[in-house]
């Protein structure tokens, strides 16, 4: 790859941090600075970076008197970058994942309590096809724990209505099966004729959720939708589409769901990533969570 003024897919990564992960402007700036520091160190070639290269970069930072905390924070930004490249199918592995890191590497993810989630996924206004679609998107995100990039890529053929499952394609094109509860399956089935009548334009590209032009939705669209829903329901927390994924995992695990099964549902290659959610032990938070996943018990 030829050297350029910016790291590979710099702008796309910026959009990913902002609109899929919902990071604040300051966090986005910090992560981009982390990426630029590695870019400068290796003079632009970041696609073929190995774990050994990451260690060399860490040693360089340490020799320049950067603190352990600073180094770990930079690694966090770089890890997000390589996770993004895996989603984009530009690399197959994240070299940062192979680096041994102390406990402070992991930060407890933000999540919503059940009542806040209920506000977001309840469809108080289904007066238009777009509003119906958006409510269904919100519920599907929470019901499955999918990443936004995974949800917008789901196609009709990925849903098996008879078996009640959805096939999700995650990082590195790895596929997993996630069950869908009966009420959501029915809503998805009811949505299909609406999709066909109002969203399919010309040839059908096959995506479950389409925009008004019959094309695949964008991460930014989902991010804007979540923000609008939060504003409508007076939810003032910093919420992104990824927050619904964290909420799904926290609500399931905090009430006794099996860690290994949750790992499969989330598509984590390493169970240590799933174990982050085991740190949610605060009694006040627990009191707001009902059963494994409240909507699974609805008819």
LINFEN-V79521 format. One record per run of one state. SS is the DSSP state (@ for helix, = for strand, . for the rest). FROM is the first residue (numbers start at 1). TO is the last residue. Records with the same first field share a line. If there is no record, write none. Layout:
SS: FROM-TO ; FROM-TO
This chain:
.: 1-9 ; 21-24 ; 42-50 ; 64-67 ; 88-94 ; 99-102 ; 106-113 ; 122-128 ; 145-147 ; 152-154 ; 161-164 ; 170-170 ; 174-174 ; 180-181 ; 200-206 ; 208-209 ; 211-215 ; 217-218 ; 233-240 ; 254-258 ; 267-270 ; 280-282 ; 287-293 ; 298-299
@: 10-20 ; 25-41 ; 51-63 ; 68-87 ; 95-98 ; 103-105 ; 114-121 ; 129-144 ; 148-151 ; 156-158 ; 171-173 ; 182-199 ; 219-232 ; 241-253 ; 259-266 ; 271-279 ; 283-286 ; 294-297
=: 155-155 ; 159-160 ; 165-169 ; 175-179 ; 207-207 ; 210-210 ; 216-216
